[in-house]
Amino acid sequence: MYVRDHTRPALHVAMGIDTTEYDFQVFRITSEIARQVFPVSLDTDHPSFRAGLERLHRISDAINNAKAQGSLIGKVKQAGWALAGAATFARLYFFPVKRHDLPKQVRSVPAW
């Protein structure tokens, strides 16, 4: 979501909202909903988590630039950036989670 929203910001610009702040608000809301039924949640406000998402965004831009370059060199750059993206995604995937007790009654209610 974060990378997609930052590579296609037209909707957010048209609505007059900051793309990054919007994305993190969505992360907060979905985390609150998830806390109602799961004993773990992502620490989406942790600086390392935010840095990882921003790195994925930069890698996405670099992959697009390599595609536009074309040729064999562009393909090699594309593959290198794809590996960097996979490594960054893996780090985010294994990022430590917040643990918490489940509510006494497990059910999903609106968090906004």
BAFI-3210 file (N, C-alpha, C; in Angstrom, 3 decimals, decimal comma, padded with zeros to 6 digits):
// residues 112
n [1|2|3|4|5|6|7|8|9|10|11|12|13|14|15|16|17|18|19|20|21|22|23|24|25|26|27|28|29|30|31|32|33|34|35|36|37|38|39|40|41|42|43|44|45|46|47|48|49|50|51|52|53|54|55|56|57|58|59|60|61|62|63|64|65|66|67|68|69|70|71|72|73|74|75|76|77|78|79|80|81|82|83|84|85|86|87|88|89|90|91|92|93|94|95|96|97|98|99|100|101|102|103|104|105|106|107|108|109|110|111|112]
n.u [000,825|001,844|004,027|002,702|000,826|002,571|003,807|001,792|000,388|-001,845|-004,586|-004,444|-003,326|-005,371|-007,346|-006,200|-004,598|-001,889|000,114|001,789|001,030|-001,663|-001,425|-000,182|-002,155|-004,131|-002,745|-002,689|-005,450|-006,170|-004,497|-005,576|-008,047|-007,177|-006,013|-008,165|-008,695|-006,338|-003,343|-001,008|000,502|001,587|004,295|003,827|004,555|007,179|010,432|012,237|010,544|009,135|011,297|012,009|009,780|010,028|012,448|011,685|010,064|011,947|013,468|011,572|011,270|013,868|013,869|011,934|013,284|015,435|014,070|013,150|015,562|016,309|017,998|020,713|022,154|020,270|018,480|020,079|020,484|017,833|017,330|019,129|018,077|015,603|016,326|017,313|014,938|013,478|015,005|014,675|011,905|011,761|013,094|011,234|009,080|009,900|010,058|010,064|007,130|004,374|003,233|000,205|-002,531|-005,498|-008,761|-011,397|-013,780|-013,715|-014,125|-014,896|-015,013|-015,791|-012,962|-012,696]
n.v [-001,179|001,284|001,796|001,678|003,795|005,957|005,927|006,483|009,121|010,710|010,589|011,244|013,781|015,100|014,975|016,515|015,585|014,384|011,851|010,048|010,462|009,743|006,992|005,970|006,507|004,759|002,379|002,550|002,395|-000,129|-001,708|-001,325|-002,565|-005,174|-005,811|-006,524|-009,153|-010,592|-011,624|-010,216|-007,328|-005,122|-002,849|-000,140|002,498|002,563|003,831|002,297|000,625|002,459|003,493|001,237|000,951|003,308|002,794|000,653|002,100|003,798|001,817|000,779|002,985|002,977|000,522|001,049|003,067|001,569|-000,187|001,638|002,390|000,186|-002,233|-004,603|-003,855|-002,381|-004,450|-006,000|-004,182|-003,943|-006,543|-006,589|-004,540|-005,689|-007,865|-006,434|-005,261|-007,540|-008,414|-006,241|-006,342|-008,831|-008,234|-006,440|-008,163|-009,877|-008,182|-007,187|-007,728|-006,161|-007,409|-008,310|-008,663|-010,437|-008,985|-009,483|-010,228|-011,437|-009,862|-008,071|-004,644|-001,354|000,802|003,449]
n.w [000,000|000,900|-000,878|-003,378|-003,089|-002,922|-005,379|-007,097|-006,638|-007,305|-006,451|-003,709|-003,849|-005,206|-003,250|-001,379|000,736|002,759|001,567|003,005|005,704|005,525|004,835|007,166|009,013|008,144|008,671|011,491|012,138|011,063|012,600|015,148|014,790|014,237|016,696|018,190|017,708|017,437|019,123|018,658|017,128|014,519|014,944|013,726|013,983|014,648|014,108|012,505|011,071|009,535|008,078|006,607|004,910|003,450|002,218|000,563|-001,157|-002,428|-003,683|-005,441|-007,156|-008,230|-009,583|-011,535|-012,940|-013,929|-015,616|-017,507|-018,586|-020,043|-022,124|-021,554|-019,310|-017,892|-017,278|-015,565|-013,477|-012,687|-011,696|-009,554|-007,921|-007,425|-005,827|-003,641|-002,825|-002,093|000,082|001,834|002,212|003,481|005,871|006,957|007,196|009,186|011,313|014,726|016,727|018,489|021,503|023,095|025,377|024,548|024,191|026,652|025,437|022,315|019,404|016,449|016,147|014,880|014,583|014,240]
ca.u [000,000|002,687|004,767|001,731|000,282|003,599|004,154|000,613|-000,198|-002,859|-005,786|-004,171|-003,150|-006,707|-008,095|-005,497|-004,068|-000,520|000,090|002,427|000,183|-002,849|-001,063|000,043|-003,455|-004,747|-002,040|-003,146|-006,828|-006,206|-003,853|-006,561|-009,029|-006,505|-005,786|-009,388|-008,791|-005,017|-002,528|000,158|000,249|002,801|004,656|003,932|005,122|008,605|011,229|012,817|009,472|008,919|012,475|011,912|008,790|010,604|013,462|010,949|009,624|013,121|013,820|010,574|011,669|015,084|013,470|011,277|014,332|016,187|013,205|013,149|016,886|016,345|019,264|021,170|022,550|019,025|017,958|020,924|020,120|016,485|017,464|019,788|017,115|014,571|016,903|017,336|013,552|013,111|015,688|014,010|010,600|011,986|013,374|009,965|008,235|010,364|010,174|009,413|005,739|003,906|002,377|-000,791|-003,597|-006,745|-009,853|-012,196|-014,705|-013,064|-015,035|-014,415|-015,865|-015,099|-011,922|-012,618]
ca.v [000,000|002,475|002,023|001,978|005,135|006,967|005,952|007,003|010,006|011,615|010,609|011,973|015,187|015,616|015,123|017,470|014,944|013,903|010,413|009,314|010,533|008,926|005,576|005,581|006,513|003,477|001,357|002,640|001,911|-001,576|-002,329|-001,330|-003,610|-006,467|-006,057|-007,068|-010,593|-011,210|-011,242|-009,448|-006,311|-004,487|-001,547|000,663|003,814|002,415|004,471|001,308|000,162|003,558|003,555|000,110|001,274|004,345|002,117|-000,053|003,119|004,188|000,666|000,748|004,018|002,530|-000,537|001,713|003,739|000,529|-000,640|002,687|002,390|-000,894|-002,903|-005,625|-003,182|-002,072|-005,710|-006,382|-003,256|-004,331|-007,751|-006,204|-003,801|-006,641|-008,582|-005,499|-005,142|-008,775|-008,401|-005,233|-006,891|-009,894|-007,578|-005,930|-009,306|-010,436|-007,088|-007,556|-007,306|-005,811|-008,455|-007,785|-009,604|-010,303|-008,521|-010,560|-010,666|-011,278|-009,521|-006,927|-003,453|-000,257|001,460|004,869]
ca.w [000,000|001,035|-002,122|-004,434|-002,882|-003,190|-006,800|-007,811|-005,626|-007,855|-005,621|-002,470|-004,218|-005,523|-002,007|-000,529|001,938|002,688|001,308|004,100|006,897|005,237|004,933|008,550|009,690|007,776|009,463|012,890|012,222|010,858|013,758|016,233|014,480|014,392|018,126|018,771|017,472|017,382|020,284|018,231|016,110|014,013|015,505|012,497|014,273|014,945|013,048|011,587|010,188|008,575|007,202|005,687|003,878|002,586|001,395|-000,496|-002,120|-003,222|-004,526|-006,507|-008,125|-008,905|-010,526|-012,668|-013,724|-014,634|-016,711|-018,532|-019,206|-021,019|-022,408|-020,627|-018,065|-017,200|-016,729|-014,430|-012,390|-012,251|-010,876|-008,311|-007,092|-006,989|-004,689|-002,512|-002,387|-001,399|001,385|002,667|002,564|004,458|007,156|007,471|007,525|010,456|012,267|015,996|016,878|019,831|022,061|024,026|025,728|023,811|025,038|027,235|024,396|021,016|018,309|015,691|016,147|014,210|015,377|013,866]
c.u [000,877|003,387|003,807|001,202|001,300|004,029|002,995|-000,158|-001,370|-004,106|-005,568|-003,963|-004,517|-007,532|-007,417|-004,970|-002,645|-000,531|000,664|001,544|-001,089|-002,533|-000,865|-001,221|-004,205|-004,074|-002,522|-004,547|-006,870|-005,514|-004,807|-007,620|-008,402|-006,270|-007,004|-009,463|-007,445|-004,178|-001,244|-000,275|001,579|003,035|004,910|004,491|006,606|009,415|011,840|011,778|009,221|010,081|012,449|010,913|009,329|011,682|012,782|010,467|010,783|013,541|012,848|010,901|012,892|014,771|012,807|012,285|015,145|015,373|013,222|014,482|016,972|017,725|019,613|021,545|021,311|018,415|018,758|020,607|018,765|016,554|018,112|018,844|015,996|015,069|016,946|015,930|013,099|013,754|015,030|012,648|010,747|012,286|012,092|009,055|008,606|010,593|009,468|008,002|005,473|003,003|001,429|-001,834|-004,807|-007,806|-010,658|-013,204|-014,050|-014,117|-014,494|-015,440|-015,092|-014,112|-011,810|-013,887]
c.v [001,252|002,800|002,413|003,408|006,219|007,008|006,453|007,938|010,871|011,713|011,455|013,469|015,811|015,839|016,092|016,870|014,458|012,375|009,619|009,308|009,698|007,441|005,146|005,659|005,215|002,346|001,361|002,047|000,392|-002,312|-002,382|-002,408|-004,989|-006,813|-006,684|-008,581|-011,318|-010,742|-010,488|-008,397|-005,702|-003,155|-000,600|002,057|003,756|003,027|003,477|000,769|001,218|003,651|002,420|000,364|002,318|003,738|001,336|000,920|003,542|003,058|000,554|001,784|003,590|001,424|000,078|002,436|002,724|-000,024|000,356|002,741|001,327|-001,518|-003,934|-005,011|-002,836|-003,317|-006,156|-005,487|-003,620|-005,542|-007,429|-005,471|-004,713|-007,457|-007,692|-005,317|-006,360|-008,826|-007,405|-005,731|-007,981|-009,302|-007,033|-007,068|-009,890|-009,368|-007,492|-006,969|-006,858|-006,946|-007,819|-008,852|-009,352|-009,732|-009,708|-011,113|-010,379|-011,059|-008,277|-005,809|-002,335|000,432|002,942|005,578]
c.w [000,000|-000,281|-003,238|-004,302|-003,212|-004,654|-007,662|-006,892|-006,090|-006,976|-004,369|-002,731|-004,483|-004,259|-001,042|000,763|001,692|002,578|002,479|005,340|006,716|005,416|006,382|009,392|009,387|008,557|010,910|013,048|012,065|012,005|014,944|016,011|014,713|015,859|018,794|018,629|017,420|018,565|019,930|017,214|015,688|014,716|014,334|012,741|014,613|013,795|012,051|010,613|009,113|007,581|006,184|004,576|002,913|001,687|000,271|-001,571|-003,021|-004,168|-005,696|-007,584|-008,920|-009,921|-011,752|-013,546|-014,525|-015,798|-017,853|-019,265|-020,288|-021,097|-021,340|-019,279|-017,239|-016,558|-015,507|-013,228|-011,804|-011,325|-009,533|-007,362|-006,602|-005,799|-003,446|-001,954|-001,609|-000,012|002,333|003,121|003,621|005,833|007,768|007,931|008,889|011,520|013,576|016,099|018,313|020,298|023,074|024,300|024,847|024,738|025,565|026,226|023,045|019,961|017,645|015,707|015,458|015,145|015,039|014,197]
res [m|y|v|r|d|h|t|r|p|a|l|h|v|a|m|g|i|d|t|t|e|y|d|f|q|v|f|r|i|t|s|e|i|a|r|q|v|f|p|v|s|l|d|t|d|h|p|s|f|r|a|g|l|e|r|l|h|r|i|s|d|a|i|n|n|a|k|a|q|g|s|l|i|g|k|v|k|q|a|g|w|a|l|a|g|a|a|t|f|a|r|l|y|f|f|p|v|k|r|h|d|l|p|k|q|v|r|s|v|p|a|w]
***
